[in-house]
Amino acid sequence: MRQPEIEAMDRGEMELLQLERLQSTLTRAYRQVKFYRRQFDRLGLNLDDIRSLNDLARLPCTTREDLSENYPYGLFAVPLRDIVRILSSPGTTEKPLVVGYAAPDLKLWLELLARLYVAAGVTREDILQIILPPGLANWRRDLQAGAEYLGASVIPPATLNFAKELMVMRDYKTSVLVATPPLARHLLTVMARMNLSPAELSLKQALLVASPLPPEVRREIEAGFQVKCATAYGITEVMGPGLAFSCGADGGLHFSEDHFYPEIIDPETGNPAPPGATGELVITTLSTVAFPLVRFRSGDRTSLLQEPCACGRTLARLGEITGRTDPIFSVGGIKVHPDQVGALIREALGGHPPKFRHRVVSEEGLEILDIELTVEEVFFSDEIKALECLCRRARRHLADHLGINARITLKELGAGGND
């Protein structure tokens, strides 16, 4: 499934391919999506004004708020009859995120996922076991479909406890684990509890997705499982996993820039950042049919490396993801906005606005949202059961809507505050 004619393409040829596909995308977006037509017209720009890749910077960025305001189908570029999959997830705004796929989009995504797996060293001979949280349901489905498209054997995500997952891993002779870094670390904790050694497993590779993989965490997982780790980058708004992927040289994440054009901007000014500088990653789709995005602000802080990689690929590489440019944070790989947390707690409290502090903590490798909640005196009761019920209701509400694990403790009035 490796495509050397694309992945090792001369830079000049790649830029010509990108410009051709960019102009096609902009034409489709302008003609089919009212939002983008208004953007162009407001600036007085003509499609003919975009003559080079640098001209793309003349266009405004698309934000998550724009996606929310055009909910549900306002950014679709094809009629609903041509949409074969409608993806919905909680997103990071008030309204759910909705992304549409036409048939060519699904085929493209399978090819990109297969590209990711091949770069990670996965073959048709491998047995993959996918262990991802329910809150990453779309990623679970995509990563399973991509492995099956490659021809590997797949053990799909299940609702087993972690001890049973490890039993399956041992008995079914899983060779590739697909998980988030926090879940992989937790599996190591459970392995130690079970007195299960890596020698009893058949694992050779771990593909860790949805969360950054700091060097110290990579070393811990590689040593604990006695495997080689690979990783990948993706965002649900731009189709999901498979945007960028690591290779054996571990020199950054190769960006699939034949289908997605990356830019790095100064998050404060919106201006293009100097070559090699760290800034916010902005992505423009080049090949997607149903849901074109022009200069979508990812919120991820990283850099772009253009030099060829030791593996032979010439695709530009993302440097380390060093944080966010917005308040969004991750809990076990699931992106969450503080406003979402506040809104859901308010619903659980019957509409009363909450005061709370939050932080993400790690317990046995698993990431949990730890919330200190201060509520009005009217909510307090001398009965411990009533207080426990209040916490359970709020915790369940967060789990149901965001798919995250939360721990909620109540504080007396005046002891807490908004974070």
C-alpha positions as MATLAB code, in Angstrom:
seq = 'MRQPEIEAMDRGEMELLQLERLQSTLTRAYRQVKFYRRQFDRLGLNLDDIRSLNDLARLPCTTREDLSENYPYGLFAVPLRDIVRILSSPGTTEKPLVVGYAAPDLKLWLELLARLYVAAGVTREDILQIILPPGLANWRRDLQAGAEYLGASVIPPATLNFAKELMVMRDYKTSVLVATPPLARHLLTVMARMNLSPAELSLKQALLVASPLPPEVRREIEAGFQVKCATAYGITEVMGPGLAFSCGADGGLHFSEDHFYPEIIDPETGNPAPPGATGELVITTLSTVAFPLVRFRSGDRTSLLQEPCACGRTLARLGEITGRTDPIFSVGGIKVHPDQVGALIREALGGHPPKFRHRVVSEEGLEILDIELTVEEVFFSDEIKALECLCRRARRHLADHLGINARITLKELGAGGND';
ca = [
       0.000    0.000    0.000;
       3.001    2.328    0.097;
       2.872    4.911   -2.685;
       6.462    5.998   -3.423;
       5.323    8.016   -6.419;
       3.428   10.235   -3.961;
       5.231    9.828   -0.651;
       8.666   10.488   -2.206;
       7.511   13.025   -4.798;
       9.779   15.905   -5.771;
       8.800   19.087   -3.872;
       8.173   21.039   -7.041;
       5.869   18.354   -8.388;
       4.054   18.116   -5.048;
       3.395   21.850   -5.024;
       2.003   21.718   -8.557;
      -0.307   18.861   -7.513;
      -1.387   20.779   -4.415;
      -2.128   23.951   -6.401;
      -4.189   22.049   -8.959;
      -6.233   20.350   -6.240;
      -6.512   23.551   -4.204;
      -8.007   25.466   -7.117;
     -10.497   22.644   -7.689;
     -11.452   22.644   -3.980;
     -11.898   26.420   -3.854;
     -14.059   26.353   -6.978;
     -16.294   23.666   -5.483;
     -16.463   25.441   -2.111;
     -17.372   28.778   -3.699;
     -20.033   27.331   -5.989;
     -21.598   24.846   -3.584;
     -21.168   26.271   -0.055;
     -22.863   29.588    0.744;
     -20.586   30.196    3.730;
     -17.465   30.212    1.561;
     -19.131   32.192   -1.210;
     -19.914   34.922    1.312;
     -16.316   34.821    2.568;
     -14.913   35.315   -0.929;
     -17.423   37.988   -1.878;
     -16.904   39.912    1.360;
     -13.189   40.183    0.551;
     -13.823   40.993   -3.094;
     -11.730   37.984   -4.110;
     -12.145   36.174   -7.384;
     -11.213   32.525   -7.753;
      -8.688   33.577  -10.393;
      -6.880   35.586   -7.709;
      -5.599   32.351   -6.124;
      -2.707   31.625   -8.479;
      -0.188   30.186   -6.047;
      -0.164   28.313   -2.750;
       0.966   31.506   -1.016;
      -2.231   33.235   -2.165;
      -4.195   30.930    0.127;
      -3.130   33.137    3.055;
      -5.350   35.893    1.621;
      -8.427   33.904    2.668;
      -9.841   33.962    6.218;
      -9.619   30.880    8.422;
     -12.506   28.540    9.197;
     -13.107   27.935   12.914;
     -15.014   25.455   15.045;
     -17.517   28.251   15.705;
     -18.142   28.442   11.935;
     -18.914   24.722   11.913;
     -21.317   25.203   14.802;
     -23.091   28.158   13.163;
     -23.608   26.145    9.964;
     -24.968   23.089   11.797;
     -25.997   20.611   10.548;
     -25.531   20.630    6.753;
     -24.526   24.202    5.937;
     -20.961   23.305    4.912;
     -21.847   20.300    2.757;
     -20.788   20.772   -0.875;
     -22.961   18.012   -2.364;
     -26.693   17.234   -2.111;
     -27.732   14.972    0.763;
     -28.579   12.237   -1.747;
     -24.824   11.991   -2.500;
     -23.837   11.716    1.186;
     -23.218    8.090    2.164;
     -22.075    8.693    5.742;
     -23.030   11.386    8.238;
     -20.588   11.532   11.125;
     -21.755   13.122   14.350;
     -19.735   13.662   17.515;
     -20.019   15.954   20.551;
     -17.498   18.399   19.086;
     -16.207   21.243   21.242;
     -19.034   23.773   20.839;
     -22.689   23.870   21.909;
     -23.873   21.953   18.860;
     -22.625   18.524   17.770;
     -20.008   18.273   15.056;
     -21.425   17.003   11.768;
     -19.213   15.864    8.887;
     -20.451   14.365    5.623;
     -18.730   11.800    3.425;
     -19.429   11.068   -0.224;
     -18.409    7.676   -1.642;
     -15.045    8.977   -2.992;
     -14.262   10.400    0.471;
     -14.642    6.989    2.107;
     -12.361    5.377   -0.465;
      -9.763    8.123    0.017;
      -9.876    7.709    3.786;
      -9.352    3.948    3.580;
      -6.291    4.515    1.406;
      -4.863    7.069    3.849;
      -5.448    4.763    6.811;
      -3.710    1.948    4.958;
      -0.827    4.364    4.279;
      -0.640    5.044    8.018;
      -0.536    1.347    8.899;
       2.131    0.534    6.300;
       4.348    3.332    7.610;
       3.933    1.825   11.099;
       5.162   -1.547    9.814;
       1.789   -3.306    9.826;
       1.238   -6.028    7.194;
      -1.496   -8.405    6.061;
       0.030  -11.020    8.369;
      -0.677   -9.028   11.518;
      -3.441   -9.384   14.077;
      -4.556   -5.975   15.360;
      -6.387   -5.407   18.623;
      -8.106   -2.031   18.925;
      -8.614   -0.748   22.474;
     -10.040    2.761   22.361;
     -12.610    4.479   24.621;
     -16.260    4.732   23.498;
     -15.830    8.518   23.301;
     -13.597    7.893   20.266;
     -16.260    5.848   18.476;
     -15.535    7.400   15.082;
     -11.819    6.685   15.416;
     -12.573    3.112   16.491;
     -14.616    2.558   13.348;
     -12.114    4.228   11.010;
      -9.053    2.438   12.358;
     -10.831   -0.899   12.151;
     -11.924   -0.248    8.564;
      -8.431    0.875    7.540;
      -6.795   -2.264    8.935;
      -9.359   -4.472    7.219;
      -8.778   -2.582    3.968;
      -5.067   -3.335    4.296;
      -5.946   -7.007    4.751;
      -4.839   -7.470    8.349;
      -6.855   -9.454   10.882;
      -8.692   -7.226   13.353;
     -10.027   -7.752   16.863;
     -12.557   -4.884   17.036;
     -13.114   -2.681   20.079;
     -15.230   -4.407   22.716;
     -16.677   -3.675   26.144;
     -14.314   -6.063   27.928;
     -12.539   -5.076   31.114;
      -8.793   -4.559   30.798;
      -7.862   -7.940   32.280;
     -10.010   -9.654   29.657;
      -8.460   -7.486   26.931;
      -5.041   -8.710   28.009;
      -6.249  -12.305   28.082;
      -7.485  -11.889   24.503;
      -4.182  -10.239   23.579;
      -2.260  -13.231   24.906;
      -4.518  -16.030   23.687;
      -5.316  -14.594   20.238;
      -1.633  -13.747   19.689;
      -2.234  -10.070   18.959;
       0.796   -8.600   17.167;
      -0.286   -4.930   16.959;
      -1.999   -2.938   19.704;
      -3.978    0.153   18.659;
      -4.751    2.352   21.665;
      -4.365    5.803   23.164;
      -1.178    6.427   25.177;
      -3.154    6.620   28.480;
      -4.903    3.302   27.804;
      -1.608    1.636   26.868;
      -0.083    2.841   30.142;
      -3.072    1.519   32.083;
      -2.739   -1.869   30.385;
       0.819   -2.034   31.714;
      -0.525   -1.461   35.234;
      -3.067   -4.261   34.811;
      -0.372   -6.545   33.353;
       1.727   -6.086   36.476;
      -1.290   -6.854   38.649;
      -1.880  -10.072   36.653;
       1.828  -11.031   36.767;
       1.694  -11.147   32.974;
       5.077  -10.617   31.323;
       5.597   -9.173   27.820;
       7.296  -12.448   26.878;
       3.902  -14.162   27.179;
       2.481  -11.856   24.502;
       3.063  -11.807   20.752;
       3.046   -8.026   20.476;
       5.616   -6.436   18.182;
       4.074   -3.016   17.562;
       1.882   -0.411   19.279;
       0.092    2.292   17.291;
      -0.793    5.047   19.745;
      -3.330    7.622   18.606;
      -5.580   10.530   19.657;
      -3.165   11.955   22.266;
       0.347   13.375   22.122;
       3.091   10.838   22.803;
       5.834   12.507   24.889;
       9.251   10.780   24.676;
       9.106    9.585   28.293;
       5.684    7.968   27.754;
       6.906    6.329   24.539;
       9.898    4.873   26.391;
       7.672    3.582   29.193;
       5.296    1.815   26.792;
       8.045    0.419   24.575;
       9.899   -0.977   27.583;
       6.763   -2.301   29.274;
       5.427   -4.169   26.247;
       8.805   -4.772   24.579;
       7.488   -3.264   21.344;
       8.200   -0.470   18.894;
       5.747    2.445   19.083;
       4.278    4.327   16.138;
       1.881    7.238   16.313;
      -0.476    9.234   14.136;
      -2.259   12.580   14.051;
      -5.785   13.430   13.065;
      -8.749   15.601   13.951;
     -12.380   14.626   13.604;
     -13.307   17.854   11.814;
     -10.902   16.919    8.998;
     -12.083   13.329    8.553;
     -10.274   11.806   11.555;
      -7.108    9.703   12.019;
      -4.673    9.471    9.136;
      -3.780   13.109    8.493;
      -0.193   12.485    9.549;
       1.762    9.409   10.602;
       5.124    8.373   11.976;
       7.653    6.174   10.213;
      10.571    4.007   11.308;
      12.939    6.981   11.310;
      10.901    8.743   14.047;
      11.671   12.159   12.589;
       8.217   13.659   12.954;
       4.786   12.888   11.537;
       4.525   12.720    7.740;
       1.597   14.880    6.673;
      -0.588   13.552    3.829;
      -0.089   16.813    1.986;
      -1.155   15.405   -1.354;
      -4.708   15.527    0.035;
      -4.484   18.144    2.820;
      -2.519   21.372    2.650;
      -0.844   22.383    5.951;
       0.081   25.892    7.055;
       1.567   27.211   10.276;
       0.259   30.605   11.409;
       0.912   32.940   14.289;
      -2.151   32.216   16.473;
      -2.271   35.813   17.701;
      -2.072   37.647   14.366;
      -3.221   34.953   11.934;
      -0.222   35.725    9.722;
       1.907   32.929    8.220;
       4.700   31.887   10.580;
       8.331   31.858    9.355;
       9.565   28.510    7.932;
      10.280   26.041   10.729;
       8.670   28.220   13.407;
       6.146   26.887   15.908;
       2.592   28.121   15.561;
      -0.960   26.913   14.979;
      -1.595   24.231   12.378;
      -4.128   25.277    9.728;
      -5.468   22.673    7.284;
      -7.140   22.976    3.881;
      -8.680   19.889    2.293;
      -7.516   19.252   -1.273;
      -9.416   16.111   -2.285;
     -12.503   15.695   -0.100;
     -15.741   16.028   -2.035;
     -18.560   16.375    0.481;
     -17.020   18.521    3.211;
     -14.347   20.906    1.931;
     -12.629   22.968    4.598;
     -10.602   26.061    3.747;
      -7.890   27.048    6.217;
      -9.398   25.239    9.200;
      -7.766   26.274   12.474;
      -6.857   23.056   14.275;
      -5.898   24.723   17.570;
      -2.815   22.468   17.774;
       0.549   24.131   18.289;
       3.308   22.553   16.183;
       5.842   23.228   13.422;
       6.296   22.077    9.824;
       9.481   20.402    8.634;
      10.088   20.344    4.876;
      13.419   18.477    4.722;
      13.316   14.893    3.347;
      13.152   12.171    5.991;
      15.711    9.377    6.454;
      12.950    6.924    5.491;
      12.925    8.363    1.949;
       9.574   10.125    2.184;
       9.517   13.758    1.103;
       6.115   14.545    2.608;
       6.330   17.488    4.991;
       6.450   16.480    8.641;
       4.743   17.855   11.714;
       7.026   18.541   14.633;
       6.000   17.729   18.194;
       2.496   18.851   19.203;
       3.439   21.164   22.052;
       0.000   22.280   23.228;
      -3.121   24.178   22.268;
      -3.792   27.749   21.197;
      -7.296   27.653   22.710;
      -8.862   26.430   25.993;
      -9.659   22.977   24.574;
      -7.983   20.118   26.465;
      -7.849   16.348   26.133;
      -9.131   13.682   28.512;
      -7.874   10.292   27.381;
      -7.732   11.485   23.777;
     -11.195   13.091   23.791;
     -11.172   16.848   23.160;
     -13.220   18.894   25.624;
     -13.925   22.609   25.969;
     -14.379   24.017   29.509;
     -17.662   25.604   28.393;
     -19.002   22.138   27.570;
     -18.153   20.944   31.067;
     -19.895   23.945   32.605;
     -22.990   23.546   30.433;
     -23.369   19.844   31.221;
     -22.905   20.350   34.956;
     -25.497   23.142   34.807;
     -27.959   20.736   33.178;
     -27.249   18.122   35.859;
     -27.940   20.754   38.538;
     -31.297   21.628   37.037;
     -30.178   24.806   35.301;
     -28.204   26.441   38.107;
     -24.860   27.862   36.868;
     -21.946   26.005   38.459;
     -18.694   27.264   39.876;
     -15.945   24.721   39.415;
     -12.267   24.028   39.032;
     -10.982   21.246   36.813;
      -7.771   19.464   36.017;
      -6.824   16.288   34.169;
      -5.176   13.715   36.427;
      -3.662   10.324   35.686;
      -4.535    7.295   37.786;
      -2.803    4.038   36.878;
      -2.266    5.534   33.424;
      -5.915    6.420   32.830;
      -6.798   10.088   32.438;
      -9.671   11.414   34.550;
     -11.254   14.857   34.679;
     -11.059   15.883   38.329;
     -13.694   18.528   39.149;
     -14.110   20.544   42.318;
     -17.695   21.778   42.241;
     -19.031   24.612   44.360;
     -22.827   24.912   44.388;
     -25.338   27.084   46.188;
     -26.212   26.198   49.761;
     -29.658   25.098   48.635;
     -28.052   22.030   47.067;
     -26.287   20.905   50.186;
     -27.806   18.324   52.432;
     -26.818   16.682   55.642;
     -27.569   13.374   53.992;
     -24.470   11.849   52.423;
     -26.671    9.879   50.025;
     -28.133   13.081   48.578;
     -24.668   14.528   48.012;
     -23.455   11.316   46.405;
     -26.495   11.316   44.131;
     -25.694   14.862   42.972;
     -22.130   13.884   42.077;
     -23.244   10.704   40.327;
     -25.782   12.627   38.251;
     -23.206   15.148   37.093;
     -20.588   12.472   36.430;
     -23.020   10.365   34.403;
     -24.070   13.427   32.411;
     -20.455   14.097   31.423;
     -19.894   10.453   30.511;
     -23.091   10.245   28.439;
     -22.433   13.427   26.449;
     -18.639   13.532   26.148;
     -17.536    9.961   26.777;
     -15.055   10.968   29.494;
     -14.372    9.697   32.988;
     -14.871   12.363   35.652;
     -14.517   12.537   39.403;
     -16.575   15.220   41.130;
     -16.136   16.487   44.665;
     -18.334   19.118   46.298;
     -16.892   22.130   48.060;
     -18.505   24.544   50.482;
     -19.670   27.855   49.101;
     -16.731   30.226   48.697;
     -14.103   27.474   48.504;
     -14.118   27.121   44.710;
     -14.176   29.223   41.568;
     -14.323   29.047   37.826;
     -11.136   27.703   36.315;
];
